[in-house]
């Protein structure tokens, strides 16, 4: 699974790095920074974090590819 963030859409509300603390962190401008871009198929905990962040992003800036 690959996680990406469209920084043109991201407004830095912080939901992703509050929900998925193992995948995202706040950058200096409060926009999302990905710390884990590729998630193994067996790592269901990280997959769930990524999916939750994608669903909760108000700008739809987070994308997940299988």
N, C-alpha and C positions, 0 to 999 in steps of 0.2 A: 504494500500500500504506500502511495506517495502523497504527501501533504504539501500543498502550496498555499501561499497567501498573495492576493492581488493588492499590493500596497497603494494602488490608485483608488481602490474602493475602501480600504481600511481607514477608519477615522480615529482609531486608538481608544475605543471604549473599554477594552480590556477583558471582555467576556472570555475570549479564547484562553488567555494566560491565567485567568482565574479558574476556569473549568479544567483545562488540560495543562496542568503545571509541569508535566514531564515532557511536553512537546513545544510549548511556546513560552516566551518571556517578553517583557516590555522593552522596546528599544528606547533610545534617548528622546525620541519624539512621541513616545507612548504607543507607537504602532507596533504591531505584532512582529516578533522575530522568531523564526522556527529554529528550535534546537535539535529536533529529531525529524528529518524530512522523510526518511524511509523507515517503515514499520514492518517487521517480520510478520508473516502469516500466522505464526503461533502466538504472537504477543497480543492476546485479546484485550488486556487491560489498556494498552496504548491505543489499540484500534477503537475501543469504546470512548476514550478521551477525545480522539480526533473526530469521531463521528458526532459526539456531543458538541464540540466546539464549532463544527461546521453547521450544525442545526441551530445553534444559539447566536451565531454571528448576524447582527441586524443588517449588515451591509452585504451579506453573502460574499464576503471576500475570501473565505476559505474553501478550497477545493480538495477533494480526495479522489485519487485514481487507484483502481485495484490493480 
